[in-house]
């Protein structure tokens, strides 16, 4: 599985983490990522939203395009 976390603009804190994850299959159930993160991360590091995406945007060199995820975050529903 793949996942990425990017900062999303937040009026109160300036930015907050949003996690993007790729399901193994189209009908794959959402894992309990929030619980997983709460067990392992400090509270302020736990993403406020978890969004499923078909694939993470990458450039020709295969690097993650975080800017595209930030642009998508305003319109993305939570999963």
The first five atom37 places (N, CA, C, CB, O) and aatype in JSON, in Angstrom:
{
  "aatype": [20, 20, 20, 20, 20, 20, 20, 20, 20, 20, 20, 20, 20, 20, 20, 20, 20, 20, 20, 20, 20, 20, 20, 20, 20, 20, 20, 20, 20, 20, 20, 20, 20, 20, 20, 20, 20, 20, 20, 20, 20, 20, 20, 20, 20, 20, 20, 20, 20, 20, 20, 20, 20, 20, 20, 20, 20, 20, 20, 20, 20, 20, 20, 20, 20, 20, 20, 20, 20, 20, 20, 20, 20, 20, 20, 20, 20, 20, 20],
  "atom_mask": [
    [1, 1, 1, 1, 1],
    [1, 1, 1, 1, 1],
    [1, 1, 1, 1, 1],
    [1, 1, 1, 1, 1],
    [1, 1, 1, 1, 1],
    [1, 1, 1, 1, 1],
    [1, 1, 1, 1, 1],
    [1, 1, 1, 1, 1],
    [1, 1, 1, 1, 1],
    [1, 1, 1, 1, 1],
    [1, 1, 1, 1, 1],
    [1, 1, 1, 1, 1],
    [1, 1, 1, 1, 1],
    [1, 1, 1, 1, 1],
    [1, 1, 1, 1, 1],
    [1, 1, 1, 1, 1],
    [1, 1, 1, 1, 1],
    [1, 1, 1, 1, 1],
    [1, 1, 1, 1, 1],
    [1, 1, 1, 1, 1],
    [1, 1, 1, 1, 1],
    [1, 1, 1, 1, 1],
    [1, 1, 1, 1, 1],
    [1, 1, 1, 1, 1],
    [1, 1, 1, 1, 1],
    [1, 1, 1, 1, 1],
    [1, 1, 1, 1, 1],
    [1, 1, 1, 1, 1],
    [1, 1, 1, 1, 1],
    [1, 1, 1, 1, 1],
    [1, 1, 1, 1, 1],
    [1, 1, 1, 1, 1],
    [1, 1, 1, 1, 1],
    [1, 1, 1, 1, 1],
    [1, 1, 1, 1, 1],
    [1, 1, 1, 1, 1],
    [1, 1, 1, 1, 1],
    [1, 1, 1, 1, 1],
    [1, 1, 1, 1, 1],
    [1, 1, 1, 1, 1],
    [1, 1, 1, 1, 1],
    [1, 1, 1, 1, 1],
    [1, 1, 1, 1, 1],
    [1, 1, 1, 1, 1],
    [1, 1, 1, 1, 1],
    [1, 1, 1, 1, 1],
    [1, 1, 1, 1, 1],
    [1, 1, 1, 1, 1],
    [1, 1, 1, 1, 1],
    [1, 1, 1, 1, 1],
    [1, 1, 1, 1, 1],
    [1, 1, 1, 1, 1],
    [1, 1, 1, 1, 1],
    [1, 1, 1, 1, 1],
    [1, 1, 1, 1, 1],
    [1, 1, 1, 1, 1],
    [1, 1, 1, 1, 1],
    [1, 1, 1, 1, 1],
    [1, 1, 1, 1, 1],
    [1, 1, 1, 1, 1],
    [1, 1, 1, 1, 1],
    [1, 1, 1, 1, 1],
    [1, 1, 1, 1, 1],
    [1, 1, 1, 1, 1],
    [1, 1, 1, 1, 1],
    [1, 1, 1, 1, 1],
    [1, 1, 1, 1, 1],
    [1, 1, 1, 1, 1],
    [1, 1, 1, 1, 1],
    [1, 1, 1, 1, 1],
    [1, 1, 1, 1, 1],
    [1, 1, 1, 1, 1],
    [1, 1, 1, 1, 1],
    [1, 1, 1, 1, 1],
    [1, 1, 1, 1, 1],
    [1, 1, 1, 1, 1],
    [1, 1, 1, 1, 1],
    [1, 1, 1, 1, 1],
    [1, 1, 1, 1, 1]
  ],
  "atom_positions": [
    [[0.84, -1.19, 0.0], [0.0, 0.0, 0.0], [0.87, 1.24, 0.0], [-0.95, 0.0, 1.21], [2.02, 1.23, 0.44]],
    [[0.28, 2.29, -0.5], [0.98, 3.58, -0.53], [0.17, 4.6, 0.25], [1.22, 4.06, -1.98], [-1.06, 4.53, 0.32]],
    [[0.88, 5.54, 0.84], [0.22, 6.64, 1.54], [1.15, 7.84, 1.53], [-0.15, 6.23, 3.01], [2.37, 7.71, 1.39]],
    [[0.55, 9.01, 1.67], [1.32, 10.25, 1.75], [0.56, 11.21, 2.65], [1.56, 10.88, 0.33], [-0.67, 11.17, 2.72]],
    [[1.28, 12.07, 3.33], [0.67, 13.08, 4.19], [1.14, 14.44, 3.72], [1.02, 12.84, 5.71], [2.34, 14.66, 3.53]],
    [[0.19, 15.35, 3.53], [0.52, 16.72, 3.13], [-0.21, 17.69, 4.05], [0.13, 16.98, 1.64], [-1.21, 17.33, 4.68]],
    [[0.3, 18.89, 4.13], [-0.34, 19.92, 4.93], [-1.49, 20.57, 4.17], [0.67, 20.97, 5.35], [-1.38, 20.85, 2.98]],
    [[-2.59, 20.79, 4.88], [-3.76, 21.46, 4.33], [-3.95, 22.76, 5.09], [-5.05, 20.54, 4.42], [-3.76, 22.79, 6.31]],
    [[-4.3, 23.83, 4.41], [-4.49, 25.12, 5.07], [-5.58, 25.02, 6.12], [-4.83, 26.2, 4.04], [-6.66, 24.48, 5.86]],
    [[-5.29, 25.57, 7.3], [-6.24, 25.54, 8.41], [-6.28, 26.93, 9.04], [-5.84, 24.46, 9.47], [-5.24, 27.5, 9.36]],
    [[-7.49, 27.47, 9.22], [-7.63, 28.83, 9.75], [-7.1, 28.94, 11.18], [-9.09, 29.24, 9.72], [-6.53, 29.97, 11.54]],
    [[-7.29, 27.91, 11.98], [-6.89, 27.97, 13.38], [-5.39, 27.72, 13.59], [-7.68, 26.96, 14.17], [-4.74, 28.43, 14.35]],
    [[-4.85, 26.71, 12.91], [-3.46, 26.3, 13.15], [-2.49, 26.66, 12.02], [-3.42, 24.84, 13.38], [-1.29, 26.44, 12.16]],
    [[-3.0, 27.19, 10.92], [-2.14, 27.49, 9.79], [-2.08, 26.34, 8.8], [-0.76, 27.85, 10.26], [-2.23, 26.53, 7.59]],
    [[-1.86, 25.15, 9.32], [-1.85, 23.94, 8.49], [-2.2, 22.75, 9.36], [-0.46, 23.73, 7.8], [-1.97, 22.75, 10.57]],
    [[-2.76, 21.72, 8.73], [-3.04, 20.48, 9.45], [-2.76, 19.32, 8.5], [-4.52, 20.44, 9.97], [-2.93, 19.46, 7.29]],
    [[-2.33, 18.18, 9.05], [-1.99, 17.06, 8.18], [-3.21, 16.35, 7.62], [-1.13, 16.07, 8.93], [-4.21, 16.14, 8.32]],
    [[-3.13, 15.98, 6.34], [-4.15, 15.19, 5.66], [-3.43, 13.99, 5.06], [-4.91, 16.03, 4.56], [-2.44, 14.14, 4.35]],
    [[-3.94, 12.79, 5.34], [-3.33, 11.57, 4.81], [-4.08, 11.1, 3.57], [-3.32, 10.45, 5.88], [-5.31, 11.05, 3.56]],
    [[-3.35, 10.78, 2.55], [-3.89, 10.22, 1.31], [-3.41, 8.79, 1.23], [-3.45, 11.05, 0.03], [-2.22, 8.53, 1.41]],
    [[-4.31, 7.85, 0.97], [-3.91, 6.45, 0.89], [-4.5, 5.8, -0.35], [-4.35, 5.69, 2.14], [-5.55, 6.2, -0.84]],
    [[-3.8, 4.79, -0.84], [-4.2, 4.06, -2.04], [-4.69, 2.68, -1.61], [-3.03, 3.95, -3.07], [-3.97, 1.94, -0.94]],
    [[-5.92, 2.34, -1.99], [-6.47, 1.03, -1.69], [-5.85, -0.01, -2.6], [-8.02, 1.03, -1.84], [-5.47, 0.29, -3.74]],
    [[-5.73, -1.24, -2.11], [-5.17, -2.32, -2.92], [-6.09, -2.67, -4.08], [-4.91, -3.56, -2.06], [-5.63, -3.0, -5.17]],
    [[-7.4, -2.61, -3.84], [-8.4, -2.9, -4.86], [-9.47, -1.82, -4.79], [-9.02, -4.32, -4.68], [-9.6, -1.14, -3.77]],
    [[-10.23, -1.67, -5.86], [-11.25, -0.62, -5.92], [-12.28, -0.75, -4.8], [-11.95, -0.65, -7.27], [-12.75, 0.26, -4.28]],
    [[-12.64, -1.98, -4.44], [-13.67, -2.16, -3.41], [-13.07, -2.52, -2.05], [-14.64, -3.25, -3.84], [-13.77, -3.05, -1.18]],
    [[-11.8, -2.25, -1.87], [-11.12, -2.55, -0.61], [-11.68, -1.68, 0.51], [-9.6, -2.34, -0.76], [-11.84, -0.48, 0.33]],
    [[-11.98, -2.28, 1.68], [-12.49, -1.47, 2.8], [-11.41, -0.55, 3.35], [-13.04, -2.39, 3.91], [-10.21, -0.85, 3.27]],
    [[-11.84, 0.54, 3.91], [-10.89, 1.5, 4.49], [-10.3, 0.92, 5.76], [-11.59, 2.87, 4.78], [-11.04, 0.51, 6.66]],
    [[-8.98, 0.87, 5.86], [-8.36, 0.4, 7.1], [-8.53, 1.47, 8.18], [-6.86, 0.07, 6.89], [-8.81, 2.63, 7.87]],
    [[-8.36, 1.08, 9.43], [-8.5, 2.05, 10.51], [-7.18, 2.8, 10.68], [-8.92, 1.35, 11.83], [-6.45, 2.6, 11.65]],
    [[-6.91, 3.66, 9.72], [-5.65, 4.4, 9.72], [-5.56, 5.38, 10.88], [-5.49, 5.14, 8.42], [-4.47, 5.61, 11.42]],
    [[-6.68, 5.97, 11.27], [-6.66, 6.93, 12.37], [-6.2, 6.25, 13.66], [-8.05, 7.57, 12.57], [-5.36, 6.79, 14.38]],
    [[-6.73, 5.09, 13.95], [-6.34, 4.36, 15.16], [-4.86, 3.97, 15.09], [-7.21, 3.1, 15.34], [-4.14, 4.08, 16.08]],
    [[-4.43, 3.52, 13.93], [-3.02, 3.16, 13.74], [-2.12, 4.36, 14.04], [-2.78, 2.65, 12.29], [-1.11, 4.23, 14.74]],
    [[-2.48, 5.52, 13.52], [-1.68, 6.73, 13.73], [-1.73, 7.19, 15.18], [-2.17, 7.86, 12.82], [-0.71, 7.6, 15.74]],
    [[-2.91, 7.13, 15.8], [-3.03, 7.56, 17.21], [-2.16, 6.72, 18.13], [-4.49, 7.48, 17.66], [-1.64, 7.22, 19.13]],
    [[-1.99, 5.43, 17.81], [-1.17, 4.55, 18.63], [0.32, 4.86, 18.49], [-1.43, 3.09, 18.26], [1.09, 4.57, 19.4]],
    [[0.73, 5.44, 17.37], [2.14, 5.58, 17.09], [2.66, 7.02, 17.01], [2.43, 4.91, 15.82], [3.88, 7.24, 17.04]],
    [[1.77, 7.99, 16.91], [2.2, 9.38, 16.71], [1.71, 10.29, 17.83], [1.69, 9.9, 15.37], [0.74, 9.98, 18.53]],
    [[2.39, 11.4, 18.0], [1.92, 12.43, 18.92], [0.6, 12.97, 18.38], [2.97, 13.58, 19.09], [0.39, 13.0, 17.17]],
    [[-0.28, 13.4, 19.26], [-1.62, 13.85, 18.87], [-1.63, 14.89, 17.77], [-2.31, 14.4, 20.04], [-2.47, 14.82, 16.86]],
    [[-0.72, 15.85, 17.83], [-0.72, 16.91, 16.81], [-0.24, 16.42, 15.45], [0.16, 18.06, 17.27], [-0.42, 17.12, 14.44]],
    [[0.36, 15.25, 15.39], [0.84, 14.7, 14.13], [-0.19, 13.8, 13.44], [2.11, 13.92, 14.36], [-0.02, 13.46, 12.27]],
    [[-1.24, 13.42, 14.15], [-2.26, 12.53, 13.57], [-3.08, 13.32, 12.56], [-3.18, 11.93, 14.69], [-3.64, 14.36, 12.9]],
    [[-3.18, 12.84, 11.32], [-3.96, 13.55, 10.31], [-5.42, 13.71, 10.73], [-3.89, 12.82, 8.98], [-6.02, 12.82, 11.33]],
    [[-5.98, 14.86, 10.4], [-7.39, 15.13, 10.69], [-8.32, 14.49, 9.68], [-7.64, 16.61, 10.74], [-9.49, 14.25, 9.96]],
    [[-7.78, 14.21, 8.49], [-8.58, 13.56, 7.44], [-7.75, 12.47, 6.78], [-9.06, 14.61, 6.38], [-6.53, 12.56, 6.67]],
    [[-8.46, 11.44, 6.34], [-7.86, 10.34, 5.59], [-8.65, 10.21, 4.3], [-7.86, 8.99, 6.41], [-9.86, 9.97, 4.33]],
    [[-7.98, 10.36, 3.17], [-8.66, 10.38, 1.88], [-8.11, 9.26, 1.0], [-8.47, 11.76, 1.18], [-6.9, 9.12, 0.84]],
    [[-9.02, 8.46, 0.45], [-8.62, 7.38, -0.47], [-8.51, 7.95, -1.88], [-9.64, 6.2, -0.42], [-9.35, 8.75, -2.3]],
    [[-7.49, 7.55, -2.59], [-7.26, 8.0, -3.95], [-6.84, 6.79, -4.79], [-6.16, 9.14, -4.0], [-6.24, 5.85, -4.26]],
    [[-7.16, 6.8, -6.07], [-6.84, 5.65, -6.93], [-5.33, 5.45, -7.08], [-7.47, 5.83, -8.3], [-4.84, 4.32, -7.06]],
    [[-4.61, 6.55, -7.23], [-3.15, 6.49, -7.27], [-2.59, 7.84, -6.86], [-2.64, 6.09, -8.68], [-3.2, 8.88, -7.09]],
    [[-1.43, 7.81, -6.26], [-0.78, 9.05, -5.86], [-0.18, 9.72, -7.09], [0.31, 8.79, -4.78], [0.42, 9.04, -7.93]],
    [[-0.33, 11.04, -7.22], [0.23, 11.73, -8.39], [1.76, 11.75, -8.33], [-0.31, 13.17, -8.48], [2.35, 12.1, -7.31]],
    [[2.37, 11.36, -9.43], [3.83, 11.32, -9.5], [4.3, 11.98, -10.79], [4.35, 9.85, -9.42], [3.59, 12.0, -11.79]],
    [[5.5, 12.53, -10.75], [6.07, 13.14, -11.95], [6.77, 12.06, -12.78], [7.06, 14.28, -11.58], [6.74, 10.89, -12.42]],
    [[7.38, 12.46, -13.88], [8.04, 11.51, -14.78], [9.16, 10.73, -14.1], [8.59, 12.24, -15.99], [9.47, 9.61, -14.5]],
    [[9.77, 11.32, -13.09], [10.85, 10.65, -12.35], [10.31, 9.75, -11.25], [11.8, 11.68, -11.76], [11.09, 9.08, -10.56]],
    [[8.99, 9.73, -11.07], [8.39, 8.88, -10.05], [8.27, 9.52, -8.68], [9.17, 7.63, -9.92], [7.88, 8.86, -7.71]],
    [[8.61, 10.8, -8.59], [8.52, 11.49, -7.3], [7.09, 11.96, -7.04], [9.49, 12.69, -7.25], [6.37, 12.35, -7.95]],
    [[6.71, 11.91, -5.77], [5.37, 12.32, -5.36], [5.17, 13.81, -5.62], [5.15, 12.01, -3.87], [6.03, 14.63, -5.3]],
    [[4.03, 14.16, -6.19], [3.7, 15.56, -6.47], [2.76, 16.06, -5.36], [3.03, 15.72, -7.89], [1.54, 16.06, -5.51]],
    [[3.35, 16.49, -4.25], [2.58, 16.93, -3.09], [1.69, 18.13, -3.39], [3.51, 17.27, -1.94], [0.61, 18.26, -2.82]],
    [[2.13, 18.99, -4.28], [1.33, 20.16, -4.66], [-0.01, 19.76, -5.25], [2.09, 21.01, -5.66], [-1.02, 20.41, -5.0]],
    [[-0.03, 18.69, -6.03], [-1.29, 18.22, -6.6], [-2.21, 17.69, -5.51], [-1.03, 17.13, -7.66], [-3.42, 17.88, -5.58]],
    [[-1.65, 17.02, -4.51], [-2.47, 16.54, -3.4], [-3.05, 17.71, -2.62], [-1.65, 15.63, -2.47], [-4.22, 17.68, -2.23]],
    [[-2.25, 18.74, -2.4], [-2.75, 19.93, -1.7], [-3.9, 20.57, -2.48], [-1.61, 20.96, -1.49], [-4.88, 21.01, -1.89]],
    [[-3.76, 20.63, -3.8], [-4.81, 21.22, -4.64], [-6.09, 20.39, -4.58], [-4.33, 21.34, -6.09], [-7.19, 20.94, -4.66]],
    [[-5.96, 19.09, -4.46], [-7.12, 18.21, -4.39], [-7.79, 18.21, -3.01], [-6.72, 16.8, -4.74], [-8.97, 17.88, -2.91]],
    [[-7.06, 18.57, -1.98], [-7.57, 18.41, -0.61], [-8.83, 19.2, -0.31], [-6.51, 18.79, 0.35], [-9.63, 18.77, 0.51]],
    [[-9.02, 20.35, -0.94], [-10.22, 21.15, -0.67], [-11.49, 20.47, -1.15], [-10.09, 22.5, -1.33], [-12.55, 20.66, -0.56]],
    [[-11.4, 19.69, -2.22], [-12.6, 19.07, -2.77], [-12.73, 17.59, -2.43], [-12.61, 19.23, -4.26], [-13.71, 16.96, -2.82]],
    [[-11.78, 17.03, -1.72], [-11.79, 15.59, -1.46], [-12.68, 15.24, -0.27], [-10.38, 15.09, -1.21], [-12.61, 15.89, 0.78]],
    [[-13.53, 14.22, -0.42], [-14.34, 13.76, 0.71], [-13.49, 12.91, 1.65], [-15.57, 12.95, 0.23], [-12.49, 12.32, 1.23]],
    [[-13.89, 12.84, 2.91], [-13.2, 11.96, 3.87], [-13.59, 10.53, 3.61], [-13.53, 12.36, 5.32], [-14.68, 10.25, 3.1]],
    [[-12.7, 9.61, 3.95], [-13.02, 8.19, 3.87], [-12.73, 7.52, 5.19], [-12.24, 7.5, 2.75], [-12.93, 6.32, 5.33]]
  ]
}
